[in-house]
Amino acid sequence: MQVQVRFFALYRERVGASQKAFAIEEGATVGELVAAVAREHPNLCPNPAIVVVAVNREYAGHEQRLKAGDEAAFIPPVSGGA
Amino acid sequence: MRVLVTEKAIGADEVIATLDRKIHGAVTTFLGTVRLHSEGRTVRYLEYEAFPEMAESKLREIAEEMKRREGIEDVSIYHRIGRLGIGETSLVVAVASLHRRPGFAACLDTVERIKEIVPIWKKEVWAEGEEWVRSAGA
């Protein structure tokens, strides 16, 4: 199945796109999606296991299962405020 | 209560104006502004980027969390994104409370929560280069 992934800030610059579709197996987990993205973009993060992901605009653990049509977002360490 | 992520300049008065002001006795505000020096380097400007839809939903979550506290009447949060020069305001938090102590506490905790969970990123640009910042709270 196809999952749309949005990239922001550091990850957007490293991947070179703000949005991209990735093909993963039906029922794959967030962690498997991160691994698939990291295979295609090895410079994404030295340790993919720590990449924070939001699914449909809510933080999701790497064990969460994805379904077709989900929107995933890769969230680098945040630094809003002041 | 109002939360907003915007590319336009923000100021305390407009955020205070969104508070429900019927019964409270104190308004506490926090303004985050762009500082000139960062770890020994001279900052030229900052670039703030957001995941806008999720950032606003997380700001709303924080404001609602604070409003549930004893003595807190209302909370509004505006965050500016895009390019900001030295001294410009990136964040305004306004808290309406019955008394000053819960207001100051909620104002501080709001800023700390923003630095932990709101998907907004800051890039510092200096004369010699640039870097995405990782906040102390994240």
Backbone of each chain as ProteinMPNN parsed JSONL, in Angstrom:
{"seq_chain_A": "MQVQVRFFALYRERVGASQKAFAIEEGATVGELVAAVAREHPNLCPNPAIVVVAVNREYAGHEQRLKAGDEAAFIPPVSGGA", "coords_chain_A": {"N_chain_A": [[0.847, -1.202, 0.0], [0.251, 2.366, -0.378], [1.67, 5.07, 1.367], [1.423, 8.409, 2.297], [4.024, 10.583, 3.112], [4.977, 13.29, 5.079], [7.559, 15.672, 5.366], [9.482, 17.689, 7.558], [11.403, 20.666, 8.265], [14.619, 19.886, 9.38], [14.489, 17.181, 8.465], [13.079, 17.508, 6.073], [14.93, 18.935, 4.567], [16.994, 17.041, 4.44], [15.841, 14.88, 3.097], [15.025, 16.12, 0.851], [12.531, 16.794, -0.037], [9.188, 17.895, 0.636], [7.059, 16.291, 0.789], [6.238, 12.908, 0.112], [5.431, 9.798, -1.446], [5.424, 6.505, -0.124], [5.893, 3.028, -0.681], [4.664, 0.432, 1.176], [4.255, -2.7, 2.956], [0.969, -4.105, 3.305], [-0.631, -3.267, 6.33], [1.719, -2.655, 7.626], [3.991, -1.445, 10.164], [4.575, 1.738, 11.862], [7.284, 1.854, 12.493], [8.318, 0.159, 10.531], [7.762, 1.665, 8.286], [9.43, 3.874, 8.772], [11.883, 2.575, 8.559], [11.792, 1.875, 5.854], [11.821, 4.393, 4.637], [14.294, 5.28, 5.552], [15.982, 3.502, 4.269], [15.822, 4.369, 1.645], [16.668, 6.947, 1.973], [19.392, 7.299, 3.35], [20.655, 9.267, 4.825], [18.789, 10.363, 6.474], [18.516, 10.075, 9.337], [20.887, 9.281, 11.823], [20.14, 7.287, 13.606], [17.489, 5.572, 12.993], [15.598, 4.484, 14.723], [14.882, 6.362, 16.582], [13.352, 8.243, 15.342], [10.705, 10.485, 15.392], [7.282, 10.135, 14.756], [4.245, 11.338, 13.393], [0.937, 10.263, 12.938], [-1.772, 10.904, 10.969], [-1.854, 13.4, 12.201], [-1.363, 12.984, 14.904], [0.841, 12.059, 17.516], [2.576, 8.989, 17.116], [3.428, 5.697, 18.14], [6.234, 3.552, 17.251], [5.297, 0.995, 16.969], [2.732, 1.141, 16.114], [0.17, 0.242, 13.761], [-0.161, 0.902, 10.275], [-2.608, 2.139, 7.948], [-4.003, 2.072, 4.617], [-4.001, 5.222, 3.015], [-3.381, 6.68, 5.256], [-1.834, 9.587, 6.66], [1.415, 10.231, 7.216], [3.808, 11.956, 9.23], [7.096, 13.044, 9.535], [8.802, 14.019, 12.318], [11.19, 16.092, 13.258], [13.393, 16.868, 16.126], [11.684, 19.19, 18.123], [11.547, 22.821, 18.276], [10.149, 25.125, 18.993], [8.693, 28.21, 20.271], [10.59, 30.347, 22.124]], "CA_chain_A": [[0.0, 0.0, 0.0], [0.967, 3.637, -0.439], [1.455, 5.997, 2.471], [2.013, 9.734, 2.086], [4.843, 11.025, 4.237], [5.386, 14.7, 5.055], [8.84, 15.928, 6.041], [9.619, 19.073, 7.99], [12.649, 21.227, 8.803], [15.838, 19.111, 9.108], [14.196, 15.993, 7.646], [12.703, 17.973, 4.74], [16.167, 19.263, 3.858], [17.791, 15.829, 4.192], [15.147, 14.051, 2.11], [14.927, 16.917, -0.373], [11.126, 16.918, -0.446], [8.318, 18.112, 1.793], [6.068, 15.214, 0.801], [6.608, 11.84, -0.808], [4.691, 8.559, -1.179], [6.258, 5.316, 0.026], [5.154, 1.767, -0.772], [4.99, -0.508, 2.257], [3.323, -3.835, 2.975], [-0.313, -3.945, 3.992], [-0.567, -3.475, 7.776], [3.062, -2.397, 8.163], [4.016, -0.54, 11.318], [5.279, 3.01, 11.717], [8.712, 1.541, 12.5], [8.68, -0.391, 9.213], [7.759, 2.801, 7.357], [10.663, 4.63, 9.021], [12.985, 1.781, 7.979], [11.699, 1.982, 4.388], [12.269, 5.734, 4.267], [15.734, 5.372, 5.839], [16.693, 2.745, 3.218], [15.877, 5.223, 0.459], [17.358, 8.193, 2.345], [20.236, 6.876, 4.473], [21.097, 10.419, 5.629], [17.634, 10.882, 7.235], [18.839, 10.148, 10.762], [21.852, 8.217, 12.125], [19.461, 6.214, 14.326], [16.064, 5.658, 12.619], [14.728, 4.035, 15.814], [14.443, 7.495, 17.407], [12.592, 9.215, 14.548], [9.341, 10.685, 15.892], [6.336, 10.143, 13.64], [2.828, 11.591, 13.672], [0.026, 9.667, 11.96], [-3.018, 11.683, 10.972], [-1.642, 14.571, 13.072], [-1.207, 12.633, 16.317], [2.064, 11.288, 17.705], [2.319, 7.55, 17.028], [4.563, 4.84, 18.462], [6.737, 2.785, 16.102], [4.588, -0.289, 16.868], [1.379, 1.365, 15.561], [-0.014, -0.24, 12.386], [-0.647, 1.902, 9.328], [-3.569, 1.672, 6.95], [-3.931, 2.833, 3.367], [-4.577, 6.555, 3.129], [-2.843, 7.409, 6.404], [-0.83, 10.607, 6.407], [2.467, 10.206, 8.235], [4.692, 13.116, 9.214], [8.327, 12.809, 10.283], [8.906, 15.206, 13.177], [12.498, 16.227, 13.915], [13.279, 17.484, 17.454], [10.993, 20.482, 17.967], [12.251, 23.947, 18.912], [9.32, 26.325, 18.932], [8.694, 29.054, 21.459], [11.432, 31.547, 22.104]], "C_chain_A": [[0.878, 1.247, 0.0], [0.656, 4.473, 0.797], [2.157, 7.311, 2.133], [2.806, 10.126, 3.323], [5.21, 12.49, 4.034], [6.665, 14.858, 5.871], [8.944, 17.408, 6.378], [11.054, 19.384, 8.401], [13.857, 20.377, 8.384], [15.56, 17.916, 8.192], [13.811, 16.395, 6.217], [13.968, 18.273, 3.932], [16.968, 18.003, 3.522], [17.17, 14.943, 3.114], [15.032, 14.796, 0.772], [13.517, 17.034, -0.904], [10.286, 17.156, 0.8], [7.24, 17.038, 1.869], [6.45, 14.16, -0.235], [5.805, 10.596, -0.436], [5.673, 7.401, -1.073], [5.374, 4.074, -0.03], [5.615, 0.857, 0.356], [3.955, -1.635, 2.244], [2.057, -3.482, 3.74], [-0.134, -4.19, 5.503], [0.803, -3.267, 8.389], [2.979, -1.41, 9.322], [4.735, 0.764, 10.963], [6.792, 2.757, 11.65], [9.174, 0.982, 11.159], [8.678, 0.695, 8.141], [9.047, 3.611, 7.522], [11.848, 3.896, 8.395], [12.99, 1.896, 6.457], [12.2, 3.34, 3.912], [13.788, 5.844, 4.442], [16.555, 4.588, 4.812], [16.887, 3.614, 1.984], [16.677, 6.505, 0.715], [18.236, 7.92, 3.57], [20.7, 8.041, 5.358], [19.97, 10.985, 6.497], [17.992, 11.107, 8.698], [19.808, 9.007, 11.062], [21.203, 7.024, 12.831], [17.956, 6.268, 14.057], [15.116, 5.271, 13.756], [14.213, 5.2, 16.655], [13.616, 8.515, 16.632], [11.142, 9.277, 15.069], [8.4, 10.851, 14.701], [4.94, 10.501, 14.155], [2.019, 10.924, 12.568], [-1.311, 10.372, 12.101], [-2.999, 12.741, 12.078], [-1.644, 14.261, 14.567], [0.061, 11.798, 16.44], [1.749, 9.794, 17.782], [3.583, 6.784, 17.392], [4.994, 4.033, 17.246], [6.01, 1.45, 15.93], [3.196, -0.128, 16.25], [1.296, 0.895, 14.111], [-0.617, 0.864, 11.515], [-1.714, 1.284, 8.44], [-3.495, 2.579, 5.722], [-4.597, 4.189, 3.572], [-4.103, 7.337, 4.341], [-1.856, 8.464, 5.934], [0.173, 10.57, 7.549], [3.299, 11.475, 8.104], [5.902, 12.793, 10.07], [8.693, 14.114, 10.987], [10.304, 15.265, 13.797], [12.335, 16.889, 15.288], [12.735, 18.906, 17.341], [11.758, 21.579, 18.711], [11.457, 25.236, 18.766], [9.462, 27.142, 20.192], [9.58, 30.262, 21.277], [12.877, 31.165, 21.844]], "O_chain_A": [[2.064, 1.201, 0.325], [-0.498, 4.567, 1.217], [3.323, 7.326, 1.738], [2.315, 10.013, 4.446], [5.689, 12.884, 2.971], [6.823, 14.251, 6.931], [8.55, 18.269, 5.592], [11.81, 18.508, 8.821], [14.094, 20.168, 7.194], [16.312, 17.668, 7.25], [14.171, 15.709, 5.261], [14.065, 17.91, 2.759], [17.554, 17.909, 2.443], [17.88, 14.331, 2.317], [14.953, 14.181, -0.291], [13.314, 17.336, -2.08], [10.622, 16.683, 1.886], [6.581, 16.891, 2.898], [6.927, 14.486, -1.322], [5.529, 10.359, 0.74], [6.636, 7.322, -1.836], [4.262, 4.062, 0.496], [6.8, 0.549, 0.479], [2.912, -1.528, 1.599], [2.066, -2.685, 4.678], [0.445, -5.199, 5.905], [1.039, -3.651, 9.534], [2.022, -0.645, 9.441], [5.397, 0.879, 9.931], [7.494, 3.372, 10.847], [10.275, 1.282, 10.698], [9.479, 0.661, 7.207], [9.68, 3.988, 6.536], [12.712, 4.517, 7.777], [14.05, 2.0, 5.839], [12.914, 3.434, 2.913], [14.481, 6.42, 3.603], [17.69, 4.958, 4.513], [17.947, 3.611, 1.358], [17.279, 7.07, -0.198], [17.867, 8.267, 4.692], [21.093, 7.83, 6.505], [20.172, 11.985, 7.187], [17.795, 12.198, 9.233], [19.588, 7.882, 10.613], [21.654, 5.889, 12.679], [17.22, 6.924, 14.793], [13.956, 5.683, 13.757], [13.219, 5.054, 17.367], [13.217, 9.538, 17.187], [10.457, 8.259, 15.167], [8.68, 11.602, 13.767], [4.512, 10.031, 15.209], [2.377, 11.011, 11.394], [-1.901, 10.433, 13.18], [-3.985, 12.947, 12.786], [-1.888, 15.139, 15.395], [0.339, 10.943, 15.599], [0.783, 9.385, 18.427], [4.683, 7.173, 16.999], [4.213, 3.848, 16.313], [6.092, 0.835, 14.866], [2.55, -1.115, 15.901], [2.218, 1.113, 13.325], [-1.46, 1.645, 11.958], [-1.729, 0.076, 8.206], [-2.992, 3.7, 5.786], [-5.635, 4.286, 4.226], [-4.384, 8.531, 4.453], [-1.139, 8.276, 4.951], [-0.167, 10.842, 8.7], [3.474, 12.004, 7.006], [5.762, 12.325, 11.2], [8.869, 15.158, 10.358], [10.573, 14.557, 14.768], [11.264, 17.415, 15.593], [13.247, 19.722, 16.574], [12.513, 21.308, 19.645], [12.007, 26.294, 18.459], [10.252, 26.812, 21.076], [9.358, 31.093, 20.396], [13.746, 32.035, 21.788]]}, "seq_chain_B": "MRVLVTEKAIGADEVIATLDRKIHGAVTTFLGTVRLHSEGRTVRYLEYEAFPEMAESKLREIAEEMKRREGIEDVSIYHRIGRLGIGETSLVVAVASLHRRPGFAACLDTVERIKEIVPIWKKEVWAEGEEWVRSAGA", "coords_chain_B": {"N_chain_B": [[-10.534, 31.59, 24.407], [-7.953, 31.261, 22.118], [-5.955, 29.894, 19.563], [-3.175, 30.241, 17.398], [-1.2, 29.896, 14.477], [0.893, 31.78, 12.62], [2.109, 33.756, 9.824], [2.228, 36.393, 10.079], [3.137, 39.432, 11.886], [3.0, 39.394, 15.47], [1.408, 40.496, 18.512], [1.192, 41.37, 22.027], [-1.199, 42.669, 22.854], [-3.262, 42.002, 21.001], [-3.535, 39.305, 21.477], [-4.218, 39.175, 24.17], [-6.679, 40.37, 23.897], [-8.252, 38.306, 22.981], [-8.916, 36.816, 25.143], [-11.272, 35.48, 27.447], [-12.697, 37.713, 29.464], [-14.302, 38.062, 31.71], [-14.428, 37.458, 34.544], [-11.929, 37.258, 35.775], [-8.947, 38.155, 37.716], [-6.343, 38.651, 36.979], [-3.983, 39.033, 34.331], [-1.525, 37.262, 32.75], [1.316, 37.472, 30.728], [3.519, 36.091, 28.257], [6.22, 36.83, 26.192], [8.059, 35.565, 23.579], [11.104, 36.449, 22.172], [13.317, 37.23, 19.447], [16.671, 36.551, 19.944], [19.883, 38.206, 19.903], [22.356, 36.937, 20.321], [23.605, 33.603, 20.278], [24.886, 30.947, 21.839], [27.473, 32.067, 21.635], [27.528, 32.904, 19.016], [26.663, 35.326, 16.526], [23.444, 36.073, 15.717], [21.771, 36.402, 12.627], [19.182, 36.202, 11.559], [16.086, 34.396, 12.236], [14.503, 31.392, 11.108], [11.376, 30.165, 11.274], [9.591, 27.156, 11.099], [6.583, 25.314, 10.601], [4.422, 22.488, 11.211], [1.575, 23.173, 10.273], [-1.244, 22.51, 10.739], [-1.157, 20.47, 12.672], [0.351, 21.735, 14.614], [-1.333, 23.791, 15.495], [-3.364, 22.215, 16.578], [-2.014, 20.972, 18.673], [-1.287, 23.214, 20.192], [-3.815, 24.007, 20.999], [-4.522, 21.826, 22.551], [-2.683, 22.141, 24.677], [-3.499, 24.642, 25.699], [-6.069, 23.978, 26.553], [-5.468, 22.065, 28.475], [-4.204, 23.693, 30.395], [-6.307, 25.377, 31.06], [-7.91, 23.728, 32.524], [-6.845, 23.77, 35.007], [-6.977, 24.701, 38.457], [-8.172, 27.882, 39.165], [-7.394, 28.994, 36.758], [-8.619, 30.812, 34.105], [-8.69, 31.374, 31.344], [-6.822, 30.799, 28.3], [-4.695, 31.879, 25.73], [-2.77, 31.392, 22.764], [-0.379, 32.485, 20.491], [1.701, 31.775, 17.764], [4.366, 32.804, 15.831], [5.563, 32.18, 12.506], [8.007, 31.665, 9.849], [10.324, 34.098, 8.512], [12.146, 35.804, 10.971], [13.395, 38.756, 12.391], [16.006, 40.11, 14.578], [14.864, 40.733, 17.837], [12.187, 40.626, 17.165], [8.874, 39.301, 17.802], [8.248, 35.961, 18.522], [6.526, 34.322, 19.885], [3.514, 34.506, 21.709], [2.035, 34.153, 24.787], [-0.903, 34.252, 26.625], [-2.48, 34.407, 29.694], [-5.376, 34.221, 31.56], [-6.288, 34.603, 34.864], [-7.531, 33.947, 38.211], [-5.909, 34.797, 40.255], [-2.483, 35.937, 40.791], [-0.372, 33.984, 41.139], [-1.113, 31.284, 40.167], [-1.435, 32.084, 37.553], [1.125, 32.992, 36.614], [2.474, 30.547, 36.894], [1.066, 28.865, 35.114], [1.567, 30.174, 32.739], [4.357, 29.902, 32.413], [4.516, 27.065, 32.355], [3.051, 26.564, 30.06], [4.737, 27.541, 28.035], [6.892, 25.78, 28.364], [5.656, 23.328, 27.702], [5.039, 23.825, 25.033], [7.584, 23.815, 23.919], [8.11, 21.154, 24.155], [6.154, 19.563, 22.762], [4.963, 20.761, 20.478], [4.827, 20.819, 16.983], [6.948, 22.719, 15.743], [9.695, 24.363, 14.314], [12.93, 25.827, 14.657], [15.273, 27.595, 12.874], [18.504, 28.806, 13.126], [20.204, 31.471, 11.649], [23.377, 32.514, 10.968], [26.185, 34.719, 10.272], [28.152, 32.951, 9.391], [26.907, 30.565, 8.791], [24.247, 28.122, 9.201], [21.738, 26.514, 11.264], [19.459, 23.988, 12.328], [17.704, 24.217, 15.302], [17.713, 22.412, 18.366], [15.448, 22.2, 20.899], [15.842, 22.786, 24.437], [13.911, 21.528, 25.887], [13.027, 19.433, 24.346]], "CA_chain_B": [[-9.347, 30.845, 24.033], [-7.654, 31.214, 20.694], [-4.579, 29.541, 19.223], [-2.91, 30.641, 16.02], [0.146, 29.853, 13.901], [0.738, 32.778, 11.563], [3.326, 34.379, 9.293], [2.145, 37.84, 10.343], [3.655, 39.901, 13.18], [2.05, 39.199, 16.568], [1.656, 41.365, 19.665], [0.503, 40.964, 23.249], [-2.556, 43.22, 22.984], [-4.25, 41.263, 20.21], [-3.748, 37.994, 22.094], [-4.992, 39.466, 25.388], [-8.052, 40.695, 23.488], [-9.02, 37.087, 22.699], [-9.241, 36.135, 26.402], [-12.559, 35.7, 28.091], [-12.241, 38.586, 30.555], [-15.45, 38.432, 32.531], [-14.356, 37.367, 36.007], [-10.616, 37.03, 36.359], [-8.288, 39.298, 38.327], [-4.965, 38.823, 36.518], [-3.567, 38.559, 33.007], [-0.081, 37.055, 32.676], [1.718, 37.243, 29.335], [4.922, 35.796, 27.955], [6.616, 37.064, 24.808], [9.358, 35.066, 23.158], [11.63, 37.343, 21.133], [14.534, 36.722, 18.796], [17.856, 37.127, 20.591], [21.012, 38.512, 19.006], [23.473, 36.009, 20.488], [23.257, 32.23, 20.601], [26.096, 30.149, 22.037], [28.673, 32.766, 21.169], [27.445, 33.347, 17.634], [25.752, 36.437, 16.298], [22.337, 35.635, 14.868], [21.287, 37.382, 11.633], [17.722, 36.089, 11.636], [15.594, 33.035, 12.467], [13.44, 30.874, 10.239], [10.504, 29.209, 11.963], [8.758, 26.332, 10.216], [5.607, 24.557, 11.397], [3.416, 21.597, 10.62], [0.597, 24.133, 10.809], [-2.494, 21.929, 11.257], [-0.882, 19.747, 13.91], [0.841, 22.7, 15.605], [-2.494, 24.442, 16.118], [-4.106, 21.266, 17.413], [-1.24, 20.771, 19.908], [-1.422, 24.439, 20.993], [-5.16, 23.956, 21.593], [-4.437, 20.803, 23.604], [-1.973, 22.742, 25.814], [-4.362, 25.69, 26.28], [-7.165, 23.309, 27.27], [-4.854, 21.448, 29.655], [-3.983, 24.754, 31.388], [-7.615, 25.901, 31.493], [-8.507, 22.798, 33.504], [-6.222, 23.988, 36.315], [-7.645, 25.535, 39.442], [-7.847, 29.316, 39.139], [-7.089, 29.479, 35.41], [-9.88, 31.11, 33.428], [-8.592, 31.298, 29.883], [-5.452, 30.795, 27.771], [-4.549, 32.018, 24.271], [-1.371, 31.235, 22.338], [-0.07, 32.774, 19.091], [3.095, 31.515, 17.403], [4.685, 33.293, 14.494], [6.524, 31.386, 11.739], [8.633, 32.399, 8.753], [11.598, 34.746, 8.833], [12.026, 36.807, 12.037], [14.617, 39.492, 12.696], [16.358, 40.298, 15.988], [13.922, 41.526, 18.626], [10.787, 40.379, 16.802], [8.184, 38.384, 18.708], [7.918, 34.665, 17.917], [5.501, 33.625, 20.662], [2.776, 35.225, 22.753], [1.132, 33.36, 25.628], [-1.66, 35.101, 27.546], [-3.237, 33.591, 30.644], [-6.272, 34.928, 32.469], [-6.437, 33.803, 36.077], [-8.165, 34.649, 39.318], [-4.843, 35.39, 41.045], [-1.241, 35.998, 40.009], [0.528, 32.829, 41.186], [-1.465, 30.266, 39.17], [-1.252, 32.673, 36.212], [2.55, 32.906, 36.257], [2.841, 29.129, 36.757], [0.471, 28.33, 33.874], [2.244, 30.826, 31.622], [5.65, 29.226, 32.277], [4.311, 25.671, 31.936], [2.6, 26.585, 28.663], [5.923, 27.687, 27.176], [7.649, 24.523, 28.444], [4.926, 22.304, 26.934], [5.206, 24.151, 23.606], [8.922, 23.374, 23.523], [8.159, 19.692, 24.154], [5.246, 18.768, 21.91], [4.361, 21.426, 19.314], [5.72, 20.661, 15.819], [7.479, 23.964, 15.191], [11.156, 24.263, 14.31], [13.636, 27.098, 14.534], [16.621, 27.554, 12.278], [19.3, 30.018, 13.33], [21.097, 31.816, 10.539], [24.434, 33.452, 11.35], [27.01, 35.139, 9.131], [28.993, 31.84, 8.918], [26.178, 29.347, 8.462], [22.899, 27.997, 9.738], [21.513, 25.231, 11.938], [18.176, 23.751, 12.998], [17.941, 24.175, 16.744], [16.98, 21.418, 19.155], [15.16, 22.928, 22.133], [16.264, 22.106, 25.66], [12.804, 20.723, 26.396], [12.641, 18.341, 23.44]], "C_chain_B": [[-9.153, 30.92, 22.534], [-6.201, 30.791, 20.527], [-4.384, 29.837, 17.747], [-1.441, 30.435, 15.675], [0.082, 30.729, 12.662], [2.079, 33.301, 11.069], [3.339, 35.879, 9.567], [2.725, 38.172, 11.716], [2.569, 39.734, 14.25], [2.432, 40.102, 17.743], [0.781, 40.96, 20.831], [-0.962, 41.43, 23.257], [-3.601, 42.414, 22.227], [-4.532, 39.885, 20.81], [-4.562, 38.154, 23.387], [-6.459, 39.712, 25.032], [-8.894, 39.458, 23.211], [-9.441, 36.369, 23.983], [-10.656, 36.472, 26.852], [-12.281, 36.455, 29.397], [-13.346, 38.928, 31.557], [-15.139, 38.493, 34.027], [-12.952, 37.341, 36.588], [-9.991, 38.318, 36.89], [-6.892, 39.556, 37.816], [-4.817, 38.347, 35.075], [-2.049, 38.468, 33.018], [0.278, 36.798, 31.227], [3.194, 36.865, 29.282], [5.138, 36.095, 26.48], [7.973, 36.429, 24.584], [9.845, 35.976, 22.047], [12.975, 36.828, 20.63], [15.756, 37.39, 19.409], [19.019, 37.232, 19.614], [22.114, 37.465, 19.086], [22.974, 34.616, 20.848], [24.537, 31.419, 20.649], [27.309, 30.791, 21.376], [28.612, 33.264, 19.728], [26.446, 34.501, 17.513], [24.689, 36.02, 15.28], [21.964, 36.751, 13.891], [19.767, 37.385, 11.627], [17.355, 34.641, 11.935], [14.566, 32.684, 11.41], [12.638, 29.878, 11.069], [9.661, 28.482, 10.935], [7.799, 25.535, 11.097], [4.94, 23.493, 10.539], [2.116, 22.251, 11.087], [-0.639, 23.49, 11.437], [-2.247, 21.239, 12.6], [-0.399, 20.706, 14.998], [-0.339, 23.379, 16.289], [-3.264, 23.467, 16.99], [-3.352, 20.988, 18.718], [-1.299, 22.019, 20.797], [-2.768, 24.451, 21.709], [-5.176, 22.966, 22.757], [-3.765, 21.385, 24.87], [-2.851, 23.786, 26.498], [-5.489, 25.054, 27.087], [-6.664, 22.653, 28.553], [-4.664, 22.508, 30.766], [-5.306, 25.286, 31.937], [-8.285, 25.003, 32.522], [-7.926, 23.011, 34.901], [-7.075, 24.923, 37.168], [-7.207, 27.001, 39.28], [-7.493, 29.869, 37.773], [-8.4, 29.632, 34.635], [-9.784, 30.936, 31.913], [-7.128, 31.391, 29.454], [-5.513, 30.977, 26.251], [-3.065, 31.983, 23.916], [-1.258, 31.559, 20.84], [1.411, 32.463, 18.868], [3.329, 32.006, 15.982], [5.675, 32.341, 13.825], [7.044, 32.221, 10.571], [9.91, 33.063, 9.243], [11.394, 35.861, 9.863], [13.378, 37.442, 12.317], [14.819, 39.636, 14.198], [15.315, 41.187, 16.671], [12.468, 41.289, 18.279], [10.193, 39.281, 17.684], [7.78, 37.101, 17.98], [6.727, 34.01, 18.602], [4.832, 34.588, 21.633], [1.872, 34.234, 23.466], [0.416, 34.335, 26.541], [-2.556, 34.215, 28.392], [-4.1, 34.497, 31.517], [-6.503, 34.04, 33.681], [-7.093, 34.637, 37.173], [-7.125, 35.396, 40.141], [-3.507, 35.223, 40.328], [-0.447, 34.699, 39.986], [0.151, 31.73, 40.19], [-1.265, 30.779, 37.741], [0.187, 32.577, 35.754], [2.956, 31.449, 36.011], [2.319, 28.557, 35.439], [1.168, 28.913, 32.649], [3.584, 30.127, 31.355], [5.464, 27.795, 31.757], [3.83, 25.58, 30.496], [3.802, 26.653, 27.725], [6.735, 26.39, 27.174], [6.986, 23.425, 27.618], [5.071, 22.546, 25.425], [6.545, 23.609, 23.113], [9.039, 21.852, 23.475], [7.366, 19.056, 23.011], [4.725, 19.456, 20.646], [5.31, 21.35, 18.115], [6.028, 21.985, 15.118], [8.994, 23.899, 15.36], [11.776, 25.617, 14.02], [14.995, 26.856, 13.916], [17.303, 28.88, 12.542], [20.184, 30.238, 12.113], [22.08, 32.865, 11.039], [25.191, 33.855, 10.101], [27.709, 33.921, 8.522], [28.201, 30.594, 8.53], [24.81, 29.324, 9.097], [22.727, 26.625, 10.365], [20.094, 25.165, 12.487], [18.458, 23.53, 14.469], [17.119, 23.056, 17.36], [16.715, 22.081, 20.505], [15.548, 22.097, 23.345], [15.165, 21.179, 26.168], [12.521, 19.492, 25.555], [13.578, 17.151, 23.557]], "O_chain_B": [[-10.083, 30.67, 21.767], [-5.321, 31.261, 21.249], [-5.31, 29.703, 16.946], [-0.553, 30.752, 16.466], [-0.697, 30.455, 11.749], [3.066, 33.291, 11.804], [4.338, 36.555, 9.319], [2.799, 37.314, 12.596], [1.381, 39.907, 13.978], [3.601, 40.429, 17.946], [-0.24, 40.294, 20.658], [-1.855, 40.668, 23.626], [-4.693, 42.167, 22.739], [-5.636, 39.358, 20.67], [-5.473, 37.373, 23.66], [-7.363, 39.315, 25.767], [-10.122, 39.541, 23.203], [-10.229, 35.424, 23.934], [-11.153, 37.582, 26.663], [-11.696, 35.897, 30.326], [-13.308, 39.989, 32.181], [-15.526, 39.443, 34.707], [-12.805, 37.397, 37.809], [-10.433, 39.421, 36.568], [-6.291, 40.572, 38.167], [-5.451, 37.377, 34.659], [-1.361, 39.459, 33.263], [-0.377, 35.998, 30.558], [3.995, 37.257, 30.131], [4.357, 35.676, 25.626], [8.928, 36.715, 25.306], [9.115, 36.252, 21.095], [13.67, 36.082, 21.32], [15.881, 38.614, 19.404], [19.129, 36.474, 18.651], [22.738, 37.131, 18.078], [22.035, 34.467, 21.629], [25.197, 31.223, 19.629], [28.065, 30.139, 20.657], [29.518, 33.956, 19.265], [25.512, 34.621, 18.305], [24.997, 35.665, 14.142], [21.854, 37.912, 14.285], [19.139, 38.442, 11.683], [18.213, 33.759, 11.892], [13.857, 33.545, 10.889], [13.173, 28.862, 11.514], [9.091, 29.089, 10.028], [8.155, 25.13, 12.204], [4.901, 23.588, 9.312], [1.608, 21.931, 12.162], [-1.044, 23.87, 12.535], [-3.022, 21.398, 13.542], [-0.705, 20.512, 16.174], [-0.354, 23.528, 17.511], [-3.77, 23.855, 18.043], [-3.979, 20.79, 19.759], [-1.356, 21.9, 22.021], [-2.862, 24.851, 22.869], [-5.762, 23.23, 23.807], [-4.225, 21.147, 25.987], [-2.941, 23.819, 27.725], [-5.827, 25.528, 28.172], [-7.338, 22.678, 29.582], [-4.936, 22.237, 31.935], [-5.416, 25.605, 33.121], [-9.125, 25.456, 33.299], [-8.462, 22.487, 35.878], [-7.782, 25.797, 36.668], [-6.014, 27.305, 39.263], [-7.308, 31.077, 37.625], [-9.186, 28.69, 34.529], [-10.701, 30.407, 31.284], [-6.302, 31.983, 30.149], [-6.29, 30.308, 25.571], [-2.22, 32.475, 24.663], [-1.964, 30.971, 20.021], [2.263, 32.836, 19.673], [2.589, 31.667, 15.058], [6.528, 31.761, 14.496], [6.581, 33.337, 10.335], [10.5, 32.656, 10.244], [10.573, 36.755, 9.66], [14.384, 36.747, 12.463], [13.929, 39.327, 14.991], [14.938, 42.241, 16.158], [11.586, 41.71, 19.028], [10.912, 38.448, 18.236], [7.075, 37.135, 16.971], [5.999, 33.235, 17.983], [5.498, 35.384, 22.295], [1.051, 33.561, 22.843], [1.063, 35.169, 27.174], [-3.297, 33.38, 27.874], [-3.596, 35.432, 32.14], [-6.868, 32.872, 33.548], [-7.194, 35.859, 37.074], [-7.394, 36.477, 40.665], [-3.406, 34.458, 39.369], [0.099, 34.331, 38.946], [1.011, 31.279, 39.434], [-0.963, 30.005, 36.832], [0.457, 32.134, 34.638], [3.678, 31.145, 35.062], [3.039, 27.852, 34.733], [1.34, 28.227, 31.641], [3.903, 29.801, 30.212], [6.161, 27.365, 30.839], [4.162, 24.629, 29.788], [3.876, 25.914, 26.743], [7.209, 25.948, 26.128], [7.665, 22.677, 26.914], [5.208, 21.604, 24.644], [6.632, 23.023, 22.034], [9.946, 21.315, 22.839], [7.843, 18.122, 22.366], [4.101, 18.798, 19.814], [6.465, 21.766, 18.212], [5.467, 22.318, 14.075], [9.508, 23.451, 16.384], [11.244, 26.43, 13.264], [15.767, 26.017, 14.38], [16.766, 29.943, 12.231], [20.827, 29.313, 11.615], [21.692, 33.95, 11.472], [24.884, 33.393, 9.002], [27.856, 33.836, 7.303], [28.778, 29.652, 7.987], [24.272, 30.361, 9.485], [23.463, 25.689, 10.052], [19.582, 26.14, 13.038], [19.339, 22.754, 14.838], [15.993, 22.783, 16.944], [17.657, 22.484, 21.187], [15.58, 20.868, 23.29], [15.449, 20.164, 26.804], [11.832, 18.584, 26.02], [13.394, 16.15, 22.865]]}, "name": "protein", "num_of_chains": 2, "seq": "MQVQVRFFALYRERVGASQKAFAIEEGATVGELVAAVAREHPNLCPNPAIVVVAVNREYAGHEQRLKAGDEAAFIPPVSGGAMRVLVTEKAIGADEVIATLDRKIHGAVTTFLGTVRLHSEGRTVRYLEYEAFPEMAESKLREIAEEMKRREGIEDVSIYHRIGRLGIGETSLVVAVASLHRRPGFAACLDTVERIKEIVPIWKKEVWAEGEEWVRSAGA"}
